[in-house]
Amino acid sequence: MIKKIHLLILKSFLGPFVITFFVVLFILLMQFLWKYVDDLVGKGLEWFIIVRLLLYVSATLVPLALPLALLLSSLMTFGNLAEHYELVACKSAGMPLQKVMRPLILTAMLICIGAFYFSNNILPIANLKADALLYDVTHQRPALVIKEGVFYNGIPGYVIRIEKKDKDGKTLHNLMIYDHTDNLGNNKMILADNGTMVMSSDERTLVLTLFDGTSHEEREGGRGKRDLHPFLRTKFKQEIIRFDLSLFKMTHTDEALFKDNFQMLNVKQLSTSIDSMKSRIAARQADFEKMIDPFYSFNAMKKNDTATLAGFRHQDFLDNFDGERRKFILLSAISTVRNAKDFTTNAMNDIIARQKNLYKNEIEWNRKFTLSFACLVLFFIGAPLGAIIRKGGLGMPAIVSVVLFLVFHVISITGEKFVREGVLPASKGMWIASVVLLPVGVFLTYKATTDSKLFDIDSYKRFFDFFLKKKNFKEA
């Protein structure tokens, strides 16, 4: 009997979990498309490139979608069970809430283990593929589309305007072409009554054949004739211009250029990177101290050191020299201090940059574990909360889940920002959201186990009515 109940609860959970996961992933993917829509539209990208990019980006969005899906699905599952009095029936049969939750707890643990494996092994590869492909797409030139009545400057060195284009897409009328290949401005222009535009078989060259036109060119004067600009006009029956389209072909950047980024590393690689960064920062600080020490060697001389100042008559060091010598000493001191200041500034900027890079690696190392733990924490919030509010479906659970996830996400982002700025260590800043919400999960589990009426408005009304009556009785 217990096995059948557990199997029923497990089936009730898996369906909403899969659906909500893909729904949340789709929403996040649409947000990505909205952000990069200008970089994707109008570049003539093949469909399989866009599909590859969306698949890689979808994999990188799993760390955001998985905790929210687990929270929403657990809340929906226990909300449905409580709304249809199935939890009441289980408790009447002698099954406490902890026993009812047991199969889903094991499932949530398996999901957490899978989330860690994904974050450690698959996510770095997905980040590498997505970043490399996104870089290629964003740096891809717009597709060659010459519209009627518009000056088109997509081809380097040329500006083209056509009055009319036939339906075949090849025959053009009233063409105007500015040739800027000499980098001398609008000194060369070609006009033609009509022409044809054909792509070569290898699609690397655009062949533009012009008919019945004229070429206008203003040439530079020779030596000693700067004010003379000869004007040359040539008529032609046919002229062929070839445009190189190699720039319009999408180039594939070597992924090795991105592989050392902290988002492309697993836990073992991040640990090695963090240790090496700490060693380099310590070595850099030691080198700085050795290099800066000679600038302040005079500080070791104290004015009350009779052995050092025995040869001077005046207590004030500068009073022992004449005006010119004193001026020279002051200028030398100022120059030394300026050099020391510049050296210190450069060294500190370098150390700060190294430390910020170290913080990023420590953030990513902790993120591998916080994802799994956050899934477990949100499950222990969603499951008892669903049993308490006793509402299933996508209405109330969706609203409550989004609010709770926003709270979790805001706390998480705040903690991560503190780590990036060096305010908190990564071991505290990256875990602050889970630590804050873990007592909430424990509290809700306790309240659901004891059949608390946490969200029963009538119970609060009765409490306040009783409190007001008691207060009025004492005043009377």
Summary of the structure (lengths in Angstrom):
residues: 476
radius of gyration: 36.5
end to end distance: 59.0
largest distance: 114.1
contacts: 1343
relative contact order: 0.10
helix: 64%
strand: 12%
